[in-house]
Each structure stands twice: as structure tokens, then as C-alpha cells.
Amino acid sequence: MKGVEARGFILQDGKDTVARFGTQKFGLGQFNFTPQAGKKYTAIASIPGKTSANISLPNVLSSGRTLSIKENNDTYSVTIYSTAQTQEKLYLVAHDGQANKIVKTIQPEASANTINVEKSVLSKGITYFTLFNENLQPLCERLIFTPFIPEKKSLNITSNKPIYAGRETTTLSVSGSEIAGMVDASLSVFKETGNDSQEPMWIYLSLTRHLNGTIENPEFYFTPAANQYNYIDNLMLTRGWRQFKNLPAPLSAPVTEFDGHIISARVKDNWSKAPVAARLAC
């Protein structure tokens, strides 16, 4: 599916225009406006050759928090905006889906609080910035993407047979003059169709698997041209957005897995099923 050009505006209570918007590359775009509690907002979108669409925006909450991220030369400025009635302690966690890169405890002192994060501590590819309340429940999230080009190595792949029967065991040998010692690698097998439309594995692992929907021309976001305008930011805001539901506070405070998984276990005798004293290691 390809993005299309669109233009439109936001109506407040069906009469006042409070913002205008338009798409950029791949039909993605962004705009800013500050909604007011108790007001209703509608987006009027126009696509060339199509009838205008009226889209009701979600109801405005009376209080809440949002994240905004601005890229600087060597840092990201993360600003937390709040209209909450009480200023509870917050936690900001930045992670890449596998490991936490920063964990900050924040005691809000104003309606906007800014933290500067060094780019050098973050991974290449996607980084999640997630804000938690004092009960360690997620409030909002923002994704950033740092493009990169992986180092390429030449590999030779050979099989023990040119043709295999259905479900027959396959033996593959992988070798390369540029690689020595143990190597972390992955292998994908695709049906030969004469039209190789599959995206490279490294693009999937570092970008598309973190996002929603189908990404048009994902290879573009690894080129210098993607750093122009707001192309990368548009992708993160539209495809990297998810909503956290308001949940009741837990009965007991959970323990946050900042540095790895926390596992609880009970060891029993295999015959009697009675608990036994033991030490577990992960």
C-alpha cells in the first residue's frame, strides 16, 4: 500500500479552525496544536479525486502527560509536559527492546520538565522512551530512530544437494574468508519467484519489526535523504505510536526489571513433590 498526498484542517466544536496539516513523503506528516478540555475536535482530510473525510478525534482528557523529543547535535532533549493535578514521581526508561540504556527518576517541579540524553549511550536503530508513573505503569511513549549501515561480509552458502523432497533434511555449509572465529548470524529462506521483494533481515531487525503496519520503502530511512525535513520523525509518530490504557493502581508495588528479568520459582522433590532447599542460578 502506497501513501497518498492529503491536505486538511482541524475543527473545534465543528466551527473554528485550530490547525492545518498536509502529508509529506509516503503520505506521512505531523502537526501540532493544543486541545482544550471539554471541546470536540474533527479532522477534515482531502485527497485529490476523493470525497473529503470527516474524522472525529478522541475525547480530550482533563489531565495527563505527554513526551516530546528534540534532536540536538550530541543529545536528545526529552520534555515531559503535564497537566496532572498531582505531581507524582515519574520514571523515564530508554531501551532498544533488549536492554535498558538509561533509567531516570523524575520529580516534576513544573508543567514541563526537560532531560538531556547523550546520543552516545543509545543504540543504533530504534530506541523506546517510555514514561512510567510511581506505580510503574506506562503513561506514554515516544520512539526515535538512528539510521546506520551495517558492515557487510561476504559469505558462501552451499548445500549437500541441489534439489530436496518435501520435508527432507537439509544440510547447509556457510563459510567466508572475511570471517574468523564464532559468528552470530541468521539465515532466511524464501520461495524463488524471480522478484525479490523481501526486505533485508537487518532492516527488519533494526526498524520494521518495532513498527505497526506495512512500511513503504523501508530502505529509504537508512539513506542520507531520510535526515531531511521530518521524514524519520513522521514515521516514528505514525507507525511507532501506541496507546496505554489507564489502569487502577496495583495492590502491591511491582519490582521493575531494570537490569534483567526477575524470575520466581519453587523447587520440589520429583518423587514426593515436597519442597526442597535449593539455589537457583540464571
ABEGO torsion letter per residue (X at the ends): XBBBBBBBBBBBGGABBABBBBBBBGGBBBBBBBBBBGBBBBBBBBBBGBBBBBBBBBBBBABEBBBBBBBBAABBBBBBBBABABBBBBBBBBBAGABBABBBBBBBABABBBBBBBAAABBBEBBBBBBBBAAGBBABBBBBBBBBBBBBBBBBBBBABABBBBGBBBBBBBBBAABBEBBBBBBBBBBBAGBBABBBAAAAAAAAAABBEBBBGAAAAABAAAABEAAAAAAAAAAABBBBBBBBBBABBBBBBAAEBBBBBBBBBAAAGBBBBBBBBX
